[in-house]
């Protein structure tokens, strides 16, 4: 009907949850409102549960803090990380939808039209947002706190007021805002090709097909379990790379989606990730990281290695490439190094372990595969450090908790 303000129903509106881990107010959702507003959000609050997290009006959401996690899981809450974005996997567990999209709260782009004030002072932490106000035309006025990372200027802060900021998400080379969620859905709803590589990348995309020589018996493809998106601006680098390339930014937009071949591992990043919860959900455990643990920033990669071994066993596919999001904030490389240094050392043993991991044919469900993988982690990686014995036990606890909360979801 002409002049109708009714918004069209987005794809998978009632079949997909958006999971967001956070420790701060979710003002960034204003940028994503055109794409997220009609979907249900699961917000997992990390850190101090007494802190009130503000969510913009108009979003349908449920919010869980540490008290909620303890109440719902009881003793099994020990498998959910604290003071680490790995807590997001609790949202995967409590969701009842078929699909999950998860995104970090620092994925947005500001368009600056005026820098109105610049003065020294303040002692807030680096890059923190002090206040936000929205003008009548939708422009944002933001006060942020900036701090030099150079030790020579340690303790010197600058408070900046940015006026008439237009909130945006990433754009493609044509200047169009990228609907990351829509692209993830396209990836997940089309098959993958894990058993034979198609040199024209994703043959199911419009304008592509299987190339000459691709076996017709494999053209039906495999179910897609995971869609792994990428990022513009701040790359997902480890601490040593951050330190030697502090100013490097990713400006390359590659219009490609490809299936990661069977038998090939990859470093999964959790900041822009979609997956079929019914197919692979129990394997998307982000491990024990953060507070009380000897390692951090390996949560998504651990989940990715476990998931890929299980997908290969079950015959599922994993895609990577589009969509891109704009990663706006680089984390402190010195803090990251403290979190990562054991992982950087351990991964030289972890990768061969996952490359050689074999699951018996008796494992016919994701849960069975994951329990078997936990057993192998304890037996083989437990020799490296007692942490892996603890992690293996947490993997079993995770599956037990998953089954308890999802016993009626068949």
C-alpha positions in Angstrom: 0.0 0.0 0.0 1.4 3.4 -1.0 2.8 5.4 1.9 2.8 2.4 4.2 5.4 2.6 7.0 5.3 -1.2 7.6 8.8 -2.6 7.3 9.3 -5.7 5.2 9.9 -8.9 7.3 13.6 -9.7 7.1 14.8 -13.2 6.2 14.9 -15.7 9.2 13.4 -13.1 11.5 12.0 -15.8 13.8 14.8 -18.3 13.3 17.9 -16.2 14.2 19.3 -14.7 17.4 22.0 -12.0 17.5 24.4 -12.6 20.4 26.5 -9.7 21.7 29.0 -9.9 24.6 29.6 -6.5 26.3 30.8 -4.6 29.3 29.4 -1.2 28.2 26.3 0.6 27.0 25.3 -0.6 23.5 25.1 2.7 21.7 26.7 1.0 18.7 23.4 -0.6 18.0 22.1 2.7 16.6 24.4 2.1 13.6 23.0 -1.4 13.1 19.4 -0.5 13.7 18.3 -0.8 10.0 19.6 -4.3 10.0 19.1 -5.6 13.5 16.0 -3.9 14.9 13.5 -6.6 13.8 15.7 -9.5 15.2 15.9 -10.8 18.7 19.1 -10.0 20.6 20.8 -11.9 23.4 23.2 -9.7 25.3 25.7 -11.4 27.6 27.0 -8.8 30.1 30.5 -9.6 31.3 32.2 -8.2 34.3 30.4 -6.5 37.2 26.8 -7.7 37.2 25.6 -4.7 39.2 26.5 -2.4 36.4 23.5 -1.3 34.4 23.9 -1.7 30.6 21.9 0.7 28.5 20.3 -0.6 25.3 18.8 1.8 22.8 15.0 1.8 22.6 13.2 -0.3 20.0 15.3 -3.4 20.2 13.8 -6.8 21.3 16.4 -8.3 23.6 17.1 -10.4 26.7 20.2 -9.6 28.8 22.1 -12.0 31.0 24.8 -11.1 33.5 27.0 -13.3 35.7 24.3 -13.6 38.3 21.9 -14.9 35.7 24.5 -17.4 34.4 25.1 -18.7 37.9 21.3 -19.0 38.6 20.6 -20.8 35.3 23.5 -23.2 35.2 24.3 -23.6 38.9 27.6 -25.4 39.4 28.0 -25.9 35.7 28.4 -22.1 35.3 32.1 -22.8 35.9 32.4 -23.6 32.2 31.5 -20.1 31.2 34.4 -17.7 31.1 34.4 -14.5 33.2 36.0 -11.1 32.2 36.5 -12.4 28.6 34.4 -12.2 25.4 34.3 -16.0 25.6 31.2 -15.5 27.7 29.2 -15.0 24.5 28.8 -18.7 24.1 26.3 -18.7 27.0 24.1 -16.9 24.5 24.4 -19.7 22.1 23.4 -22.1 24.8 20.2 -20.3 25.9 19.0 -19.5 22.4 16.2 -21.5 20.9 16.7 -20.4 17.4 18.1 -22.3 14.5 20.8 -19.7 13.5 23.1 -17.4 15.5 24.9 -14.3 14.4 27.5 -12.8 16.9 29.2 -9.5 16.6 31.5 -7.4 18.9 30.4 -4.1 20.2 33.3 -2.2 18.6 32.3 -2.8 15.1 31.1 0.5 13.6 32.3 3.5 11.6 32.0 7.2 12.5 31.7 9.8 9.8 33.2 13.0 11.2 31.9 16.3 9.8 33.2 18.7 12.5 35.9 18.5 15.2 34.5 21.2 17.5 36.6 21.1 20.6 40.0 19.7 21.6 41.4 20.2 25.1 43.7 18.3 27.4 42.6 16.8 30.7 40.8 13.9 32.2 42.2 10.5 33.3 39.7 8.0 31.8 40.9 4.9 30.0 42.0 5.0 26.4 39.3 5.3 23.8 36.4 5.3 26.2 33.2 7.0 25.3 32.3 9.6 28.0 29.0 10.7 26.8 26.6 10.5 23.8 23.8 12.8 22.7 21.7 12.7 19.6 20.5 15.8 17.7 17.2 16.1 16.0 18.6 15.1 12.6 20.0 11.9 13.9 23.6 13.2 14.2 25.6 12.2 17.3 27.7 14.4 19.5 30.2 12.2 21.3 32.8 13.0 23.9 35.6 10.4 23.9 38.8 10.1 25.9 42.1 9.4 24.1 45.3 8.3 25.6 48.8 7.9 24.1 50.2 4.4 24.0 53.7 5.7 23.6 55.5 5.3 27.0 57.1 8.7 26.6 53.6 10.2 26.9 52.3 7.9 29.5 49.4 9.4 31.5 48.8 12.2 29.0 45.1 12.2 28.0 43.0 14.2 25.6 39.3 14.7 25.8 37.7 15.3 22.5 34.1 16.3 21.6 33.1 15.1 18.2 30.0 16.9 16.9 27.6 16.0 14.1 28.8 12.5 13.8 26.9 10.3 11.4 26.9 6.6 12.6 27.6 4.2 9.8 28.4 0.6 9.2 31.1 -0.5 6.7 30.6 0.3 3.0 31.5 -1.8 0.0 33.5 -0.3 -2.9 30.2 1.0 -4.5 29.5 3.1 -1.4 26.6 1.0 -0.2 26.3 0.2 3.5 27.1 -3.5 4.1 24.2 -5.6 5.6 26.5 -8.1 7.2 23.7 -10.2 8.6 22.0 -10.6 5.3 25.2 -11.9 3.7 25.8 -14.3 6.5 22.3 -15.7 6.0 23.0 -16.1 2.3 26.1 -18.0 3.1 24.4 -20.3 5.6 21.4 -21.0 3.4 23.5 -22.1 0.4 25.6 -25.3 0.3 29.4 -25.5 0.8 32.0 -27.3 -1.2 34.5 -28.8 1.4 35.4 -31.9 -0.6 36.7 -30.4 -3.8 37.9 -26.8 -4.3 36.1 -24.7 -6.9 38.5 -22.2 -8.4 35.7 -19.7 -9.1 35.1 -19.7 -5.3 31.5 -20.0 -4.2 29.6 -21.6 -7.1 26.2 -20.9 -5.6 26.6 -17.1 -5.7 24.9 -15.2 -8.5 27.1 -15.0 -11.6 29.2 -18.0 -10.6 29.1 -21.8 -11.2 31.2 -24.9 -11.0 34.2 -24.8 -13.3 35.1 -27.3 -15.9 36.4 -30.5 -14.3 34.4 -30.2 -11.1 32.9 -33.6 -10.3 29.1 -33.6 -11.0 28.7 -36.1 -8.1 29.9 -33.4 -5.7 27.9 -30.4 -7.1 25.0 -30.8 -4.6 27.5 -29.6 -2.0 27.3 -30.0 1.8 25.2 -28.2 4.5 26.9 -25.0 5.6 27.5 -24.9 9.4 29.5 -21.7 9.8 29.8 -18.4 8.0 33.0 -16.6 9.0 33.1 -12.9 8.1 36.0 -10.5 7.9 36.8 -6.9 8.8 38.0 -3.6 7.4 40.2 -1.1 9.2 41.7 -2.7 12.4 42.9 -6.2 11.4 42.5 -9.2 13.8 46.3 -9.4 14.6 48.0 -11.0 17.6 50.0 -8.9 19.9 53.5 -9.3 18.3 52.1 -8.3 14.9 50.3 -5.4 16.5 53.5 -4.2 18.0 55.5 -4.2 14.8 52.6 -2.9 12.6 50.8 -0.5 14.9 49.5 1.7 12.1 48.5 -1.0 9.6 44.9 -1.1 8.5 43.0 -3.4 6.2 41.6 -1.4 3.3 41.2 -4.3 0.9 37.7 -5.4 0.1 37.7 -8.8 -1.7 34.3 -9.7 -3.1 34.7 -13.4 -2.4 33.2 -16.2 -0.4 34.9 -19.6 -0.3 34.6 -22.9 1.5 37.5 -23.9 3.7 38.6 -27.3 2.4 38.1 -30.5 4.5 41.2 -31.2 6.5 42.3 -27.5 6.7 42.2 -25.5 9.9 41.9 -21.7 10.2 42.0 -19.1 12.9 38.4 -18.3 13.5 37.5 -14.8 14.7 34.3 -14.4 16.7 33.6 -10.7 16.1 31.6 -11.3 12.8 30.4 -14.8 12.8 27.2 -16.7 11.8 26.4 -20.4 12.3 23.7 -22.9 12.1 23.0 -23.7 15.8 21.1 -26.9 15.0 23.9 -28.3 13.0 27.0 -27.3 15.0 25.9 -25.4 18.1 27.3 -27.7 20.8 30.7 -27.4 19.2 30.8 -23.6 19.5 32.2 -23.5 23.0 34.7 -20.7 23.4 36.6 -22.4 26.2 38.0 -21.2 29.5 39.6 -17.8 29.1 40.0 -14.6 31.0 39.7 -14.3 34.8 41.5 -17.1 36.7 42.9 -18.7 33.5 46.4 -18.6 32.1 45.4 -17.6 28.6 43.1 -15.2 26.8 42.2 -14.1 23.2 42.2 -17.7 22.1 38.5 -18.4 22.8 37.2 -18.1 19.2 40.2 -19.9 17.7 39.8 -22.8 20.1 36.2 -23.0 19.2 37.1 -22.8 15.5 39.6 -25.7 15.7 37.2 -27.9 17.6 34.3 -27.0 15.3 36.3 -27.6 12.1 37.4 -31.1 13.2 33.8 -31.9 13.9 32.5 -30.4 10.7 35.0 -32.4 8.7 33.8 -35.6 10.5 30.1 -34.8 10.1 30.4 -33.7 6.5 29.5 -30.0 7.0 31.0 -27.0 5.4 32.6 -23.8 6.7 32.7 -20.6 4.6 34.9 -17.5 5.0 35.1 -14.1 3.2 32.1 -11.8 2.9 30.6 -10.0 4.8 33.0 -7.3 6.0 32.4 -5.2 9.0 34.3 -2.1 10.2 36.4 -2.9 13.2 36.9 0.5 14.9 39.0 0.0 17.9 42.5 -1.6 18.3 43.0 -3.3 21.6 46.2 -2.6 23.6 49.0 -4.8 22.3 50.8 -4.9 25.7 47.7 -6.1 27.4 47.1 -8.5 24.6 50.6 -9.9 24.9 50.0 -10.8 28.6 46.9 -12.7 27.6 48.3 -14.4 24.5 51.9 -15.3 25.3 51.2 -18.8 26.5 48.9 -19.4 23.6 51.5 -18.3 21.2 53.8 -20.9 22.6 51.2 -23.6 23.0 49.7 -23.2 19.6 52.8 -24.9 18.0 51.5 -28.1 19.7 47.8 -27.3 19.5 47.7 -27.1 15.7 49.4 -30.5 15.1 47.0 -32.0 17.6 43.9 -30.8 15.8 45.4 -31.6 12.4 45.9 -35.2 13.5 42.7 -35.6 15.5 40.5 -38.4 14.3 37.0 -39.0 15.5 35.6 -42.6 15.5 32.7 -43.5 13.2 30.6 -44.3 16.3 30.4 -40.5 16.9 27.3 -39.6 15.0 26.2 -36.5 16.8 28.0 -33.2 17.5 27.8 -33.9 21.3 29.4 -37.3 20.9 32.2 -35.8 18.7 32.8 -33.1 21.3 33.0 -35.4 24.2 35.5 -37.6 22.3 37.5 -34.5 21.4 37.6 -33.5 25.1 38.9 -36.9 25.9 41.7 -36.5 23.4 42.5 -33.0 24.7 42.9 -34.4 28.2 45.0 -37.3 27.1 47.3 -35.5 24.7 47.3 -31.8 25.6 47.2 -32.4 29.3 50.8 -33.4 29.1 51.7 -29.8 28.0 50.0 -28.0 30.9 47.4 -28.8 33.6 45.3 -26.1 32.1 44.2 -28.5 29.3 43.0 -31.0 31.8 40.8 -28.3 33.3 39.7 -27.2 29.9 38.8 -30.8 28.8 36.6 -31.1 31.9 35.0 -27.8 31.1 34.2 -29.1 27.6 32.4 -32.0 29.1 30.5 -29.7 31.5 29.6 -27.5 28.6 27.9 -30.4 26.7 26.1 -31.5 29.9 24.8 -28.0 30.4 23.9 -27.6 26.7 21.9 -30.8 26.8 20.1 -29.9 30.0 19.0 -26.5 28.6 18.1 -27.9 25.2 16.6 -31.3 26.1 13.3 -30.4 24.5 14.7 -28.6 21.5 14.9 -31.3 18.9 
